[in-house]
Amino acid sequence: MNQVHQQLDERKKMILKAIVDDYIETAEPVGSKTLVSRHQLPVSSATIRNEMADLEEMGYLEQPHTSAGRIPSDLGYRTYVDNLMEVEALPDEQARTIRTVLKENMSEVTGLIRKASQLLSDQTQYASLALSPKCCKNHLQQIKMLMIEPGRALVVVVLSAGLVKDRMVRIPDLVDSSQLAQIANAIEEGLHGMPLDDITLVAVSAAGKHAPLPDSLLNQVLYEAYISIKQADNLEVYMAGSNKLLAYPEFADISRARTTLDVLAKEGMVAGYLNEGIGEEPANSAYMIRIGQEIALSGLENCSFITTTYRIGDTVAGRIGVIGPRRMAYAKVISNINFVRMNLNDQIRSLSSGSDQMEDDRTL
């Protein structure tokens, strides 16, 4: 890639940047006359046409069959984001909005991640994805079992660092809310602080065995509690704003839009992709950009994907990102994603500190 970059002199870089900027803004193929009139370039239209032809031959531009103008190729976008793009600080008003919204959602980490994902979608007007936290040292902090109606209960599991997961379960109709609470209290007292990897059905059963219920009923409730605890550590994907993609002309074709949305709907596959290589990023890498064919999920070739990581303590715990057309406003997205990452990490750190203090108080 660097060898190709060296072939671009300053004039070609200037023209390529102008074409990408214009195409991002207008979604229309860019011609030489447009470049001269919009950017006051110090060269003639004929010279620009020659340079554009060279850039096309070198693989930086493409020419749609229906237009004399050019659009950037994947290589053109890659060169733009690596060498030509200008990223500015987030405007003060947007910065205040992000800080305020994240501070209002300080109750637990999972809610923070969801809200951060929604914020990114709202601020960029693209789809956003976030991977639920995954920590190798997660331990059980609390478990609550709340009666919704006879035969149905909500199991709420609180893990280390304030991670909260809930699951609706079926329970025997004869079990009442008081008995449920006693079972949950017994499990929490017996397993509090135990790493999730060490929690077995035998351990859950032993913790709750003295609850005042016949074994046939008690075992059903204990099994549902066990499954809820183990599933609390499963990877999840929080998505926001996928419908926003339909506003862009790239997805006006129904078949292309359906293909893209169908891929994003496959949460297990998307979670696996987001989880790949977490913790292996270079220390100086605040974000990662994948463009078109660089996205290793079949069906997203017409998209670009910008992701960053967030931390719980010193551990990289998950990813959050924005997905949109290849004609993405990269600089705007990067400004937002960098600011959200910094504030999200700050809020998680504050939340974790509060959780640690509660843990210390509990042991006194």
Contacts in CASP RR format, 6 or more apart in sequence:
PFRMAT RR
TARGET T0000
AUTHOR 0000-0000-0000
METHOD contacts of the structure
MODEL  1
MNQVHQQLDERKKMILKAIVDDYIETAEPVGSKTLVSRHQLPVSSATIRN
EMADLEEMGYLEQPHTSAGRIPSDLGYRTYVDNLMEVEALPDEQARTIRT
VLKENMSEVTGLIRKASQLLSDQTQYASLALSPKCCKNHLQQIKMLMIEP
GRALVVVVLSAGLVKDRMVRIPDLVDSSQLAQIANAIEEGLHGMPLDDIT
LVAVSAAGKHAPLPDSLLNQVLYEAYISIKQADNLEVYMAGSNKLLAYPE
FADISRARTTLDVLAKEGMVAGYLNEGIGEEPANSAYMIRIGQEIALSGL
ENCSFITTTYRIGDTVAGRIGVIGPRRMAYAKVISNINFVRMNLNDQIRS
LSSGSDQMEDDRTL
1 78 0 8 1.000
1 82 0 8 1.000
4 58 0 8 1.000
4 75 0 8 1.000
4 79 0 8 1.000
5 79 0 8 1.000
5 82 0 8 1.000
5 83 0 8 1.000
7 58 0 8 1.000
8 16 0 8 1.000
8 60 0 8 1.000
8 79 0 8 1.000
11 43 0 8 1.000
11 51 0 8 1.000
12 51 0 8 1.000
12 54 0 8 1.000
12 55 0 8 1.000
13 83 0 8 1.000
13 84 0 8 1.000
14 41 0 8 1.000
15 35 0 8 1.000
15 41 0 8 1.000
15 48 0 8 1.000
15 51 0 8 1.000
15 52 0 8 1.000
15 55 0 8 1.000
16 55 0 8 1.000
16 60 0 8 1.000
16 61 0 8 1.000
16 72 0 8 1.000
16 76 0 8 1.000
16 79 0 8 1.000
16 80 0 8 1.000
16 84 0 8 1.000
17 80 0 8 1.000
17 84 0 8 1.000
17 85 0 8 1.000
18 30 0 8 1.000
18 35 0 8 1.000
18 38 0 8 1.000
18 39 0 8 1.000
18 41 0 8 1.000
19 30 0 8 1.000
19 35 0 8 1.000
19 52 0 8 1.000
19 55 0 8 1.000
19 61 0 8 1.000
19 70 0 8 1.000
19 71 0 8 1.000
19 72 0 8 1.000
20 72 0 8 1.000
20 76 0 8 1.000
20 77 0 8 1.000
20 80 0 8 1.000
20 84 0 8 1.000
22 28 0 8 1.000
22 30 0 8 1.000
22 34 0 8 1.000
22 35 0 8 1.000
22 38 0 8 1.000
23 29 0 8 1.000
23 30 0 8 1.000
23 71 0 8 1.000
23 72 0 8 1.000
23 327 0 8 1.000
24 327 0 8 1.000
24 328 0 8 1.000
24 329 0 8 1.000
24 330 0 8 1.000
27 248 0 8 1.000
27 249 0 8 1.000
27 250 0 8 1.000
27 327 0 8 1.000
29 63 0 8 1.000
29 64 0 8 1.000
29 67 0 8 1.000
29 68 0 8 1.000
29 69 0 8 1.000
29 70 0 8 1.000
29 71 0 8 1.000
30 69 0 8 1.000
30 70 0 8 1.000
30 71 0 8 1.000
31 52 0 8 1.000
31 68 0 8 1.000
31 69 0 8 1.000
31 70 0 8 1.000
32 45 0 8 1.000
32 46 0 8 1.000
32 48 0 8 1.000
32 49 0 8 1.000
32 52 0 8 1.000
33 45 0 8 1.000
35 41 0 8 1.000
35 48 0 8 1.000
36 43 0 8 1.000
36 44 0 8 1.000
36 45 0 8 1.000
36 48 0 8 1.000
41 48 0 8 1.000
43 51 0 8 1.000
52 61 0 8 1.000
52 69 0 8 1.000
52 70 0 8 1.000
55 61 0 8 1.000
55 70 0 8 1.000
56 62 0 8 1.000
56 63 0 8 1.000
56 70 0 8 1.000
59 73 0 8 1.000
59 75 0 8 1.000
59 76 0 8 1.000
60 72 0 8 1.000
60 73 0 8 1.000
60 75 0 8 1.000
60 76 0 8 1.000
60 79 0 8 1.000
61 70 0 8 1.000
61 71 0 8 1.000
61 72 0 8 1.000
61 73 0 8 1.000
61 76 0 8 1.000
62 70 0 8 1.000
62 71 0 8 1.000
62 72 0 8 1.000
62 73 0 8 1.000
63 69 0 8 1.000
63 70 0 8 1.000
63 71 0 8 1.000
64 71 0 8 1.000
71 327 0 8 1.000
72 80 0 8 1.000
72 326 0 8 1.000
72 327 0 8 1.000
74 291 0 8 1.000
74 292 0 8 1.000
74 293 0 8 1.000
74 294 0 8 1.000
74 326 0 8 1.000
77 291 0 8 1.000
77 304 0 8 1.000
77 326 0 8 1.000
77 330 0 8 1.000
78 291 0 8 1.000
78 294 0 8 1.000
80 330 0 8 1.000
81 289 0 8 1.000
81 291 0 8 1.000
81 330 0 8 1.000
85 330 0 8 1.000
85 331 0 8 1.000
85 334 0 8 1.000
86 331 0 8 1.000
87 331 0 8 1.000
87 334 0 8 1.000
87 335 0 8 1.000
88 331 0 8 1.000
88 335 0 8 1.000
89 335 0 8 1.000
90 98 0 8 1.000
90 335 0 8 1.000
90 336 0 8 1.000
90 338 0 8 1.000
90 339 0 8 1.000
94 123 0 8 1.000
94 336 0 8 1.000
94 339 0 8 1.000
95 339 0 8 1.000
97 119 0 8 1.000
97 123 0 8 1.000
98 119 0 8 1.000
98 123 0 8 1.000
98 336 0 8 1.000
98 339 0 8 1.000
98 340 0 8 1.000
98 343 0 8 1.000
99 343 0 8 1.000
101 115 0 8 1.000
101 119 0 8 1.000
102 112 0 8 1.000
102 115 0 8 1.000
102 116 0 8 1.000
102 119 0 8 1.000
102 340 0 8 1.000
102 343 0 8 1.000
102 344 0 8 1.000
102 347 0 8 1.000
103 347 0 8 1.000
105 111 0 8 1.000
105 112 0 8 1.000
105 115 0 8 1.000
106 112 0 8 1.000
106 347 0 8 1.000
106 350 0 8 1.000
106 351 0 8 1.000
108 158 0 8 1.000
108 162 0 8 1.000
108 163 0 8 1.000
108 164 0 8 1.000
108 351 0 8 1.000
109 133 0 8 1.000
109 161 0 8 1.000
109 162 0 8 1.000
109 163 0 8 1.000
109 164 0 8 1.000
109 312 0 8 1.000
109 348 0 8 1.000
109 351 0 8 1.000
109 352 0 8 1.000
110 132 0 8 1.000
110 133 0 8 1.000
110 162 0 8 1.000
110 163 0 8 1.000
110 164 0 8 1.000
110 165 0 8 1.000
111 164 0 8 1.000
112 344 0 8 1.000
112 347 0 8 1.000
112 348 0 8 1.000
112 351 0 8 1.000
113 130 0 8 1.000
113 132 0 8 1.000
113 133 0 8 1.000
113 238 0 8 1.000
113 310 0 8 1.000
113 320 0 8 1.000
113 344 0 8 1.000
114 130 0 8 1.000
114 238 0 8 1.000
116 130 0 8 1.000
116 310 0 8 1.000
116 320 0 8 1.000
116 340 0 8 1.000
116 344 0 8 1.000
117 128 0 8 1.000
117 129 0 8 1.000
117 130 0 8 1.000
117 238 0 8 1.000
117 239 0 8 1.000
117 240 0 8 1.000
117 320 0 8 1.000
117 321 0 8 1.000
118 128 0 8 1.000
118 240 0 8 1.000
119 340 0 8 1.000
120 128 0 8 1.000
120 240 0 8 1.000
120 320 0 8 1.000
120 321 0 8 1.000
120 322 0 8 1.000
120 336 0 8 1.000
120 337 0 8 1.000
120 340 0 8 1.000
121 127 0 8 1.000
121 128 0 8 1.000
121 240 0 8 1.000
121 241 0 8 1.000
121 244 0 8 1.000
121 322 0 8 1.000
122 240 0 8 1.000
123 336 0 8 1.000
124 322 0 8 1.000
124 329 0 8 1.000
124 332 0 8 1.000
124 333 0 8 1.000
124 336 0 8 1.000
125 244 0 8 1.000
125 247 0 8 1.000
126 241 0 8 1.000
126 244 0 8 1.000
126 245 0 8 1.000
126 322 0 8 1.000
126 323 0 8 1.000
126 324 0 8 1.000
126 328 0 8 1.000
126 333 0 8 1.000
127 239 0 8 1.000
127 240 0 8 1.000
127 241 0 8 1.000
127 242 0 8 1.000
127 244 0 8 1.000
127 245 0 8 1.000
127 264 0 8 1.000
127 322 0 8 1.000
127 323 0 8 1.000
127 324 0 8 1.000
128 239 0 8 1.000
128 240 0 8 1.000
128 241 0 8 1.000
128 320 0 8 1.000
128 321 0 8 1.000
128 322 0 8 1.000
128 323 0 8 1.000
129 237 0 8 1.000
129 238 0 8 1.000
129 239 0 8 1.000
129 264 0 8 1.000
129 270 0 8 1.000
129 274 0 8 1.000
129 319 0 8 1.000
129 320 0 8 1.000
129 321 0 8 1.000
129 322 0 8 1.000
129 323 0 8 1.000
130 237 0 8 1.000
130 238 0 8 1.000
130 239 0 8 1.000
130 318 0 8 1.000
130 319 0 8 1.000
130 320 0 8 1.000
130 321 0 8 1.000
131 235 0 8 1.000
131 236 0 8 1.000
131 237 0 8 1.000
131 238 0 8 1.000
131 271 0 8 1.000
131 274 0 8 1.000
131 275 0 8 1.000
131 278 0 8 1.000
131 318 0 8 1.000
131 319 0 8 1.000
131 320 0 8 1.000
132 163 0 8 1.000
132 234 0 8 1.000
132 235 0 8 1.000
132 236 0 8 1.000
132 237 0 8 1.000
132 238 0 8 1.000
132 318 0 8 1.000
133 161 0 8 1.000
133 163 0 8 1.000
133 310 0 8 1.000
133 312 0 8 1.000
133 317 0 8 1.000
133 318 0 8 1.000
134 233 0 8 1.000
134 235 0 8 1.000
134 275 0 8 1.000
134 278 0 8 1.000
134 317 0 8 1.000
134 318 0 8 1.000
135 159 0 8 1.000
135 160 0 8 1.000
135 161 0 8 1.000
135 163 0 8 1.000
135 312 0 8 1.000
135 315 0 8 1.000
135 317 0 8 1.000
136 315 0 8 1.000
137 160 0 8 1.000
137 195 0 8 1.000
137 315 0 8 1.000
138 159 0 8 1.000
138 160 0 8 1.000
138 161 0 8 1.000
138 163 0 8 1.000
138 195 0 8 1.000
138 196 0 8 1.000
138 233 0 8 1.000
139 159 0 8 1.000
139 160 0 8 1.000
139 193 0 8 1.000
139 194 0 8 1.000
139 195 0 8 1.000
139 196 0 8 1.000
140 157 0 8 1.000
140 158 0 8 1.000
140 159 0 8 1.000
140 188 0 8 1.000
140 191 0 8 1.000
140 192 0 8 1.000
140 193 0 8 1.000
140 194 0 8 1.000
140 196 0 8 1.000
140 199 0 8 1.000
140 229 0 8 1.000
141 158 0 8 1.000
141 159 0 8 1.000
141 160 0 8 1.000
141 162 0 8 1.000
141 192 0 8 1.000
141 193 0 8 1.000
141 355 0 8 1.000
141 359 0 8 1.000
142 156 0 8 1.000
142 157 0 8 1.000
142 158 0 8 1.000
142 188 0 8 1.000
142 192 0 8 1.000
143 155 0 8 1.000
143 156 0 8 1.000
143 157 0 8 1.000
143 158 0 8 1.000
143 184 0 8 1.000
143 187 0 8 1.000
143 188 0 8 1.000
143 191 0 8 1.000
143 225 0 8 1.000
143 228 0 8 1.000
143 229 0 8 1.000
144 155 0 8 1.000
144 156 0 8 1.000
144 158 0 8 1.000
144 181 0 8 1.000
144 184 0 8 1.000
145 153 0 8 1.000
145 154 0 8 1.000
145 155 0 8 1.000
145 156 0 8 1.000
145 180 0 8 1.000
145 181 0 8 1.000
145 183 0 8 1.000
145 184 0 8 1.000
145 221 0 8 1.000
145 225 0 8 1.000
146 153 0 8 1.000
146 154 0 8 1.000
146 155 0 8 1.000
146 156 0 8 1.000
146 177 0 8 1.000
146 180 0 8 1.000
147 153 0 8 1.000
147 176 0 8 1.000
147 177 0 8 1.000
147 180 0 8 1.000
148 154 0 8 1.000
148 168 0 8 1.000
150 173 0 8 1.000
151 170 0 8 1.000
151 171 0 8 1.000
151 172 0 8 1.000
151 173 0 8 1.000
151 175 0 8 1.000
152 168 0 8 1.000
152 169 0 8 1.000
152 170 0 8 1.000
152 171 0 8 1.000
153 168 0 8 1.000
153 169 0 8 1.000
153 171 0 8 1.000
153 180 0 8 1.000
153 224 0 8 1.000
154 166 0 8 1.000
154 167 0 8 1.000
154 168 0 8 1.000
154 169 0 8 1.000
155 166 0 8 1.000
155 167 0 8 1.000
155 168 0 8 1.000
155 169 0 8 1.000
155 184 0 8 1.000
155 224 0 8 1.000
155 225 0 8 1.000
155 228 0 8 1.000
156 164 0 8 1.000
156 165 0 8 1.000
156 166 0 8 1.000
157 164 0 8 1.000
157 165 0 8 1.000
157 166 0 8 1.000
157 167 0 8 1.000
157 228 0 8 1.000
157 229 0 8 1.000
157 232 0 8 1.000
158 164 0 8 1.000
159 165 0 8 1.000
159 196 0 8 1.000
159 232 0 8 1.000
159 233 0 8 1.000
160 193 0 8 1.000
160 355 0 8 1.000
161 312 0 8 1.000
161 313 0 8 1.000
161 348 0 8 1.000
161 351 0 8 1.000
161 352 0 8 1.000
161 355 0 8 1.000
162 351 0 8 1.000
162 352 0 8 1.000
162 355 0 8 1.000
163 232 0 8 1.000
165 228 0 8 1.000
165 231 0 8 1.000
165 232 0 8 1.000
167 227 0 8 1.000
167 228 0 8 1.000
167 231 0 8 1.000
167 232 0 8 1.000
169 224 0 8 1.000
169 227 0 8 1.000
169 228 0 8 1.000
170 224 0 8 1.000
171 180 0 8 1.000
171 220 0 8 1.000
171 221 0 8 1.000
171 224 0 8 1.000
172 217 0 8 1.000
172 220 0 8 1.000
172 221 0 8 1.000
174 217 0 8 1.000
175 213 0 8 1.000
175 217 0 8 1.000
175 221 0 8 1.000
179 211 0 8 1.000
179 212 0 8 1.000
179 213 0 8 1.000
180 221 0 8 1.000
182 211 0 8 1.000
182 212 0 8 1.000
183 208 0 8 1.000
183 211 0 8 1.000
183 213 0 8 1.000
183 218 0 8 1.000
183 221 0 8 1.000
183 222 0 8 1.000
183 225 0 8 1.000
184 225 0 8 1.000
186 207 0 8 1.000
186 208 0 8 1.000
186 210 0 8 1.000
186 211 0 8 1.000
187 204 0 8 1.000
187 207 0 8 1.000
187 208 0 8 1.000
187 222 0 8 1.000
187 225 0 8 1.000
189 207 0 8 1.000
190 207 0 8 1.000
190 208 0 8 1.000
191 199 0 8 1.000
191 203 0 8 1.000
191 204 0 8 1.000
191 207 0 8 1.000
191 229 0 8 1.000
194 203 0 8 1.000
196 229 0 8 1.000
196 230 0 8 1.000
196 232 0 8 1.000
196 233 0 8 1.000
199 226 0 8 1.000
199 229 0 8 1.000
199 230 0 8 1.000
200 226 0 8 1.000
201 222 0 8 1.000
201 223 0 8 1.000
201 226 0 8 1.000
204 222 0 8 1.000
204 225 0 8 1.000
204 226 0 8 1.000
204 229 0 8 1.000
205 219 0 8 1.000
205 222 0 8 1.000
205 226 0 8 1.000
208 218 0 8 1.000
208 222 0 8 1.000
209 218 0 8 1.000
211 218 0 8 1.000
213 221 0 8 1.000
235 268 0 8 1.000
235 271 0 8 1.000
235 272 0 8 1.000
235 275 0 8 1.000
236 267 0 8 1.000
236 271 0 8 1.000
237 267 0 8 1.000
237 268 0 8 1.000
237 270 0 8 1.000
237 271 0 8 1.000
237 274 0 8 1.000
239 264 0 8 1.000
239 267 0 8 1.000
242 261 0 8 1.000
242 264 0 8 1.000
245 251 0 8 1.000
245 257 0 8 1.000
245 260 0 8 1.000
245 261 0 8 1.000
245 323 0 8 1.000
245 324 0 8 1.000
245 325 0 8 1.000
246 257 0 8 1.000
248 324 0 8 1.000
248 325 0 8 1.000
248 327 0 8 1.000
250 256 0 8 1.000
250 302 0 8 1.000
250 325 0 8 1.000
250 326 0 8 1.000
250 327 0 8 1.000
251 257 0 8 1.000
251 260 0 8 1.000
251 302 0 8 1.000
251 325 0 8 1.000
256 302 0 8 1.000
259 299 0 8 1.000
260 299 0 8 1.000
260 300 0 8 1.000
260 302 0 8 1.000
260 303 0 8 1.000
263 269 0 8 1.000
263 270 0 8 1.000
263 297 0 8 1.000
263 298 0 8 1.000
263 299 0 8 1.000
263 300 0 8 1.000
264 270 0 8 1.000
264 323 0 8 1.000
269 297 0 8 1.000
270 297 0 8 1.000
273 296 0 8 1.000
273 297 0 8 1.000
274 307 0 8 1.000
274 318 0 8 1.000
274 319 0 8 1.000
275 318 0 8 1.000
275 319 0 8 1.000
278 309 0 8 1.000
278 316 0 8 1.000
278 318 0 8 1.000
278 319 0 8 1.000
279 309 0 8 1.000
279 316 0 8 1.000
281 288 0 8 1.000
281 309 0 8 1.000
281 316 0 8 1.000
286 308 0 8 1.000
286 338 0 8 1.000
286 341 0 8 1.000
287 306 0 8 1.000
287 307 0 8 1.000
287 308 0 8 1.000
287 334 0 8 1.000
287 337 0 8 1.000
287 338 0 8 1.000
287 341 0 8 1.000
288 306 0 8 1.000
288 307 0 8 1.000
288 308 0 8 1.000
289 304 0 8 1.000
289 305 0 8 1.000
289 306 0 8 1.000
289 330 0 8 1.000
290 304 0 8 1.000
290 305 0 8 1.000
290 306 0 8 1.000
290 307 0 8 1.000
291 304 0 8 1.000
291 305 0 8 1.000
291 326 0 8 1.000
292 300 0 8 1.000
292 301 0 8 1.000
292 302 0 8 1.000
292 303 0 8 1.000
292 304 0 8 1.000
292 326 0 8 1.000
293 301 0 8 1.000
295 301 0 8 1.000
295 303 0 8 1.000
295 304 0 8 1.000
295 305 0 8 1.000
300 323 0 8 1.000
302 325 0 8 1.000
302 326 0 8 1.000
303 323 0 8 1.000
303 324 0 8 1.000
303 325 0 8 1.000
303 326 0 8 1.000
304 323 0 8 1.000
304 324 0 8 1.000
304 325 0 8 1.000
304 326 0 8 1.000
304 328 0 8 1.000
304 330 0 8 1.000
305 321 0 8 1.000
305 322 0 8 1.000
305 323 0 8 1.000
305 324 0 8 1.000
306 321 0 8 1.000
306 322 0 8 1.000
306 323 0 8 1.000
306 328 0 8 1.000
306 330 0 8 1.000
306 333 0 8 1.000
306 334 0 8 1.000
306 337 0 8 1.000
307 319 0 8 1.000
307 320 0 8 1.000
307 321 0 8 1.000
307 322 0 8 1.000
307 337 0 8 1.000
308 319 0 8 1.000
308 320 0 8 1.000
308 321 0 8 1.000
308 337 0 8 1.000
308 338 0 8 1.000
308 340 0 8 1.000
308 341 0 8 1.000
309 316 0 8 1.000
309 317 0 8 1.000
309 318 0 8 1.000
309 319 0 8 1.000
309 320 0 8 1.000
309 341 0 8 1.000
310 316 0 8 1.000
310 317 0 8 1.000
310 318 0 8 1.000
310 319 0 8 1.000
310 320 0 8 1.000
310 341 0 8 1.000
310 344 0 8 1.000
310 345 0 8 1.000
310 348 0 8 1.000
311 317 0 8 1.000
311 345 0 8 1.000
311 348 0 8 1.000
312 348 0 8 1.000
312 352 0 8 1.000
313 348 0 8 1.000
313 349 0 8 1.000
313 352 0 8 1.000
320 337 0 8 1.000
320 340 0 8 1.000
320 341 0 8 1.000
320 344 0 8 1.000
321 337 0 8 1.000
322 328 0 8 1.000
322 333 0 8 1.000
322 336 0 8 1.000
322 337 0 8 1.000
END
